[in-house]
Structure formats: structure tokens, C-alpha cells
Amino acid sequence: MPASRNILVLYTGGTIGMQQSAEGLKPASGFAGRLRAEQERQSQLKLPSWQFRELLPPIDSANMNQTHWLAMVQAILTGVEQDGCDGVLVLHGTDTLAYSAAALSFLLLGLEVPVALTGAMLPADAPGSDAWDNLFGAMQALQAGVEPGVHLYFAGKLMSGANASKLGTASLDAFGVLPRLRQGQRVPSIPAALGYRQPRRTVGLAVLPLHPGIQAAQVRAVLASDVQGLVLECYGSGTGPSNEDQLLAALKEAHARGVVLAAISQCPQGHVDFGIYAAGSKLAASGLVSGGGMTREAALGKLFALLGAGLSQAEVEHWFALDLCGERAD
């Protein structure tokens, strides 16, 4: 694993750089100066050289969307291909940090430099903040050598960007990778249509958790909202209300008109295996493709990368069922 010696620090906003306002904590620009000042205060740390870029305006990550993901990709590629950076550190708010880490995992397939994302539970200026430990810890990890791909660094842990989730809000150790059954066929190589050079566009996506009493009309309403892909959070190993004919019909009709239907388990440590229960088999027969042990963040990010590349429904389902970067297979 080659060491990163010239890092792009890409600041998107988030709690790490927030400052107090009359309305409460708000995103603030000018973080580069604060970073340099803190590095001087902690001059004993050995850190790589870095260049700074920020996406303007900086945002609360609760406002993160697909357009921001695409802007991050462009800024990362500019830093790597034009500015000669051999590692990237993205500073990001924690609310959607795992979503962005997952999305970038699929949007940057094939990029031969490591990308790490981090943030903070408390602003950098707050007493007891975790901001500098996370930021400098991520920089040191990149300097020590990290495999190419997308990673999430938090509270001293370097995690797979495609598998990490935010697990809590009351602790500084807020992120982790839960044990899920991840087994699947890994693609031997990434085709150009899925690689980081492939242009992407925004697409209509939705996530819908099943729950007791869910109505076919509710499912139809979501599917009628111009979505191209739906992540359906099923019970357990991929079951749902199999005796609701109208609900199953709504899924079949959507699939017939080209909507990609992806199933994941709503259990924190679950995985989908349609063949275990008859209820799961009926969902599979309605057009759902199994997400195996993928997290919600990974399933959403993967659908975005595949559909955003302009692939057909059949192509998306084919690649969704395979492991691209460790999201389906350990």
C-alpha cells in the first residue's frame, strides 16, 4: 500500500466546521485557515502535505443530495488528475456521512488512489471535540498507506465506505460496520461503464420500509413518483405481506414499466435470501432483486451509480446482484 504524501482535503461542510449563530450551529467556510492553525499548534504530529478545496456553499449534511455527490466526484478527480494528489480526505457532516461514503464507493470504482471520509460529532472549536483527532487521524492513516477505494475513518477506525453506518448520536464513536452475511460473486474487473470516468446524471430513487398494515395504495404512491429505482426494506431474510395481492401487483406493474426493485433486510445484521420462506419467494416473483447483506446506504448508492450511468433495467439488476467493492462479499 503506497503512502499518500500529497493529500487533497475536500471540505463540504458539516458539524466539523460549524460555528455558532443566532439560529444555532451553521456551516461555515474558511476552514483551511483553522486547519493550518491547529496543525501548527500540534506541530509534533507528522502529517502529509495537503491541498485544500471546498464545495461552496458549505452545507449541513442533512441537505446532502445526488448533485453534491457528483460535485464531490468532480473535485476529487480534479485533485488527483490535475493537481497530482495521491490521496483524498473528504470532510463531511455525520448525518449522511455513511450515505456519501457508500455512494462514492460506487462512483469512484477503479480510481487508483485511496479516498477517506471523516467528520466530527462536535464542532472543531467545541470543548472535547473529536474533530482534530478524526481529521489528523485520517491524514495519518492515508500517510501510512491505505488500499485504493473509499473508506470511512472515525474514532480511530478505518472502515469500508460501502459497509459503514452511523449507529448512534450520543457517543463520539458513532460509526461502525455491523456483522452481516456478505457473500457473493466478486467481479474480476470493473467495466468502463461502471468506472469512475463514466458520466452520471441524477435519478429518481426512493427507500420504503415494509411495516405491518402497509397498504398497496401507499406502495403505488411511491412508485408513481417518477422513481427509477426503489430500495424495499423487507422483514428478516426478505419477506413481506405475501397475501396482499394488490401490493404484489403494484410491484409487478412497476417492474414491468422498468423500475428497478432492490430488496434489503431492515434488520441491522440481516441479509436477504428469498428462498427461505414462501413469503420471500412471492416478493422475488414480483421483480425484486436481492441486495444480500447490503446496508441501506450501500443499496441506495449502488442504484444511483448504476442507474445514473444510463444502464438498462436488466443491466442494473445484473450488476446489482454482483459484488463490486466489498458491499456483498467479505
C-alpha positions as a printed Julia matrix, in Angstrom:
330×3 Matrix{Float64}:
   0.0     0.0     0.0
   1.78    3.17   -1.12
   1.83    6.08    1.28
  -0.13    9.22    0.41
   2.23   12.18    0.52
   0.15   14.88   -1.16
  -3.44   14.81    0.02
  -6.47   16.68   -1.25
  -8.59   17.85    1.68
 -12.09   18.4     0.33
 -14.35   20.3     2.72
 -18.11   20.01    2.18
 -19.34   21.5     5.46
 -20.89   19.6     8.35
 -20.52   19.8    12.11
 -16.72   19.63   11.97
 -16.52   23.19   10.65
 -19.75   24.66   12.04
 -19.8    27.87   14.04
 -22.41   29.31   16.37
 -25.03   31.69   15.0
 -28.21   33.25   16.37
 -30.11   30.29   14.91
 -27.73   27.67   16.27
 -24.79   25.87   14.71
 -24.42   26.58   10.99
 -21.93   25.52    8.28
 -19.06   27.96    7.82
 -16.39   28.45    5.19
 -12.78   29.38    5.87
 -11.88   26.02    7.39
  -8.48   25.89    5.69
  -7.1    28.6     7.95
  -8.38   26.86   11.05
  -6.8    23.61    9.87
  -3.41   25.26    9.34
  -3.57   26.95   12.75
  -4.39   23.68   14.5
  -1.6    21.87   12.66
   0.83   24.49   13.93
  -0.48   24.01   17.47
   0.05   20.27   17.15
   3.43   20.59   15.48
   4.57   17.26   16.96
   2.29   15.42   14.53
   3.83   14.08   11.35
   1.34   14.8     8.59
   1.48   14.65    4.8
   1.39   17.7     2.6
  -2.12   18.76    1.72
  -4.07   20.94   -0.66
  -7.44   22.37    0.29
 -10.59   22.65   -1.76
 -14.11   23.35   -0.59
 -17.51   22.89   -2.16
 -19.42   26.14   -1.89
 -21.59   26.89   -0.15
 -20.69   24.51    2.7
 -23.77   22.59    3.8
 -25.28   20.81    6.75
 -25.06   17.22    5.56
 -28.78   16.81    6.25
 -29.13   18.71    2.94
 -26.88   16.31    1.02
 -28.2    15.16   -2.37
 -27.08   13.47   -5.57
 -25.86   16.73   -7.09
 -23.43   17.13   -4.21
 -22.16   13.58   -4.74
 -21.42   14.35   -8.38
 -19.68   17.59   -7.4
 -17.52   15.65   -4.93
 -16.53   13.21   -7.65
 -15.52   16.04   -9.97
 -13.49   17.78   -7.26
 -11.74   14.52   -6.35
 -10.84   13.78   -9.96
  -9.53   17.31  -10.45
  -7.35   16.93   -7.37
  -5.99   13.57   -8.49
  -5.63   14.05  -12.24
  -4.74   17.75  -12.45
  -3.18   18.6    -9.09
  -1.26   15.35   -8.58
  -2.84   14.33   -5.26
  -2.22   10.7    -4.29
  -4.84   10.54   -1.55
  -8.11   12.3    -0.72
  -9.73   13.25    2.57
 -13.35   14.4     2.43
 -14.64   16.39    5.43
 -18.36   15.78    5.77
 -21.25   16.07    8.22
 -22.11   12.91   10.11
 -25.85   12.71    9.37
 -25.28   11.5     5.81
 -21.6    10.6     6.02
 -22.27    6.88    5.54
 -24.54    7.59    2.56
 -21.85    9.64    0.84
 -19.15    7.09    1.64
 -21.29    4.38    0.06
 -22.2     6.44   -2.99
 -18.58    7.44   -3.62
 -17.55    3.78   -3.27
 -19.53    3.04   -6.45
 -18.97    6.34   -8.23
 -15.17    6.05   -7.93
 -14.76    2.39   -8.91
 -11.33    1.85  -10.43
  -9.73    5.02   -9.06
  -6.2     4.03   -8.04
  -5.86    6.33   -5.03
  -7.44    5.98   -1.57
 -10.31    8.23   -0.56
 -11.23    8.62    3.11
 -14.21   10.45    4.58
 -14.44   11.77    8.1
 -16.29   14.32   10.19
 -17.0    15.11   13.82
 -19.76   14.8    16.36
 -18.76   18.16   17.86
 -17.52   21.31   16.06
 -13.76   21.8    15.93
 -13.96   24.76   18.33
 -16.1    22.97   20.94
 -14.58   21.69   24.19
 -13.86   17.98   23.96
 -14.36   17.93   20.21
 -13.39   14.88   18.22
 -12.76   16.95   15.1
  -8.98   17.15   15.1
  -8.48   13.57   16.25
 -10.63   12.37   13.35
  -9.12   14.72   10.78
  -5.46   14.22   11.69
  -6.04   10.52   12.34
  -7.43   10.11    8.82
  -4.49   12.04    7.35
  -2.02    9.84    9.22
  -3.82    6.7     8.06
  -3.52    7.86    4.45
   0.13    8.72    5.0
   0.79    5.25    6.42
  -0.77    3.64    3.36
  -4.36    2.72    2.59
  -5.7     0.49   -0.18
  -7.27    2.3    -3.15
 -11.01    2.63   -2.74
 -13.33    4.58   -0.48
 -13.06    4.38    3.3
 -14.7     5.97    6.32
 -12.45    6.98    9.21
 -13.96    7.73   12.59
 -12.88    7.44   16.23
  -9.64    5.71   15.28
 -11.26    3.15   12.99
 -10.78    2.81    9.24
 -13.86    1.18    7.74
 -15.15    0.16    4.34
 -17.04    3.04    2.81
 -19.55    0.62    1.3
 -20.34   -1.1     4.6
 -20.21    1.53    7.35
 -23.27    3.0     9.06
 -23.98    5.67   11.64
 -25.01    3.73   14.73
 -25.64    6.43   17.31
 -25.66   10.1    18.27
 -24.74   10.08   21.95
 -21.16    8.86   21.58
 -18.13   10.15   19.72
 -17.64    6.58   18.47
 -20.7     6.86   16.24
 -19.85    4.72   13.21
 -19.25    1.05   12.67
 -19.62   -1.92   10.35
 -22.21   -4.35   11.68
 -21.69   -8.07   11.02
 -23.87   -9.07    8.09
 -23.71  -12.15    5.91
 -21.86  -10.83    2.89
 -21.32  -13.49    0.29
 -21.47  -13.08   -3.45
 -19.56  -13.28   -6.67
 -16.92  -10.56   -6.96
 -16.46   -9.11  -10.42
 -12.95   -9.81  -11.73
 -12.61   -6.31  -13.16
 -14.65   -3.13  -13.36
 -16.03   -2.46  -16.86
 -15.72    1.05  -18.25
 -19.49    1.58  -17.98
 -19.17    1.33  -14.17
 -15.83    3.07  -13.73
 -15.11    6.48  -12.28
 -14.75    8.08  -15.73
 -18.33    7.17  -16.66
 -20.53   10.31  -16.61
 -23.53   10.16  -14.3
 -26.81   12.01  -14.03
 -29.26   12.38  -11.17
 -32.02    9.77  -10.96
 -35.25    9.27   -9.06
 -34.75    6.92   -6.11
 -36.79    6.01   -3.06
 -36.48    3.87    0.06
 -39.56    2.21    1.53
 -39.61    0.12    4.72
 -42.3    -2.52    4.97
 -44.41   -2.46    8.13
 -47.47   -4.28    9.42
 -50.53   -2.81    7.78
 -48.76   -1.21    4.82
 -51.27   -0.58    2.04
 -50.95   -1.2    -1.67
 -52.03    2.41   -2.24
 -49.02    3.62   -0.26
 -46.65    1.5    -2.32
 -48.31    2.66   -5.54
 -47.94    6.29   -4.47
 -44.19    5.89   -4.01
 -43.8     4.0    -7.28
 -45.85    6.63   -9.13
 -43.47    9.43   -8.12
 -41.21    9.04  -11.18
 -38.77    6.76   -9.38
 -36.39    4.68  -11.45
 -35.25    2.6    -8.5
 -36.77    1.56   -5.19
 -34.95    0.09   -2.19
 -37.55   -2.01   -0.38
 -36.61   -2.72    3.23
 -38.09   -6.15    3.88
 -38.54   -8.13    7.04
 -35.88  -10.58    8.17
 -34.45  -12.58    5.28
 -36.53  -10.8     2.65
 -40.17  -11.38    3.45
 -43.23   -9.18    3.2
 -47.03   -9.3     3.12
 -47.35  -12.09    0.54
 -51.13  -12.35    0.93
 -51.69   -8.78   -0.23
 -52.4    -9.33   -3.9
 -52.76   -5.65   -4.69
 -49.43   -4.82   -3.12
 -47.68   -7.55   -5.1
 -49.47   -6.36   -8.23
 -48.18   -2.82   -7.64
 -44.62   -4.14   -7.52
 -45.09   -6.26  -10.65
 -46.56   -3.34  -12.59
 -43.69   -1.06  -11.6
 -41.13   -3.68  -12.59
 -42.89   -4.19  -15.91
 -42.51   -0.49  -16.73
 -38.78   -0.53  -15.93
 -38.42    0.36  -12.26
 -35.56   -1.46  -10.54
 -36.77   -3.02   -7.28
 -34.0    -3.86   -4.8
 -34.62   -5.72   -1.56
 -32.57   -5.41    1.6
 -33.23   -6.55    5.16
 -34.38   -3.97    7.66
 -32.59   -5.94   10.39
 -29.35   -4.22   11.45
 -27.48   -7.5    10.95
 -29.76   -9.06    8.36
 -29.42  -10.3     4.81
 -31.88  -11.24    2.09
 -32.38  -14.83    0.99
 -35.67  -15.09   -0.85
 -35.59  -18.88   -0.93
 -36.1   -19.46    2.79
 -39.79  -18.52    3.07
 -42.68  -18.65    0.64
 -43.38  -15.02    1.5
 -39.93  -14.14    0.2
 -40.39  -16.18   -2.96
 -43.53  -14.2    -3.79
 -41.65  -10.92   -3.46
 -38.89  -12.24   -5.72
 -41.52  -13.28   -8.27
 -42.78   -9.68   -8.24
 -39.5    -8.49   -9.73
 -37.32   -7.77   -6.7
 -33.58   -8.36   -6.87
 -31.82   -9.35   -3.66
 -29.39   -6.94   -2.04
 -27.89   -9.74    0.06
 -26.34   -8.22    3.16
 -26.03   -4.68    1.84
 -26.88   -1.73    4.05
 -29.49    0.82    3.06
 -26.69    3.29    2.31
 -24.91    0.84    0.03
 -28.05   -0.22   -1.81
 -29.07    3.39   -2.45
 -25.59    4.45   -3.55
 -25.19    1.44   -5.81
 -28.55    2.02   -7.51
 -27.6     5.65   -8.06
 -24.26    4.75   -9.64
 -25.81    2.11  -11.92
 -28.96    3.96  -12.96
 -27.07    7.25  -13.18
 -24.76    5.67  -15.74
 -27.77    5.14  -18.02
 -27.83    1.35  -17.77
 -30.97   -0.56  -18.64
 -33.13   -2.25  -16.04
 -31.68   -5.66  -16.9
 -28.11   -4.34  -16.76
 -28.71   -2.66  -13.4
 -30.19   -5.86  -11.95
 -27.23   -7.87  -13.28
 -24.59   -5.64  -11.7
 -26.59   -5.04   -8.54
 -26.52   -8.78   -7.84
 -22.7    -8.91   -8.08
 -20.07   -7.64   -5.67
 -18.26   -4.55   -6.96
 -16.27   -3.27   -3.96
 -16.93   -5.5    -0.98
 -20.55   -4.49   -0.42
 -21.78   -8.04   -0.97
 -18.78  -10.22   -0.2
 -16.22  -10.04    2.6
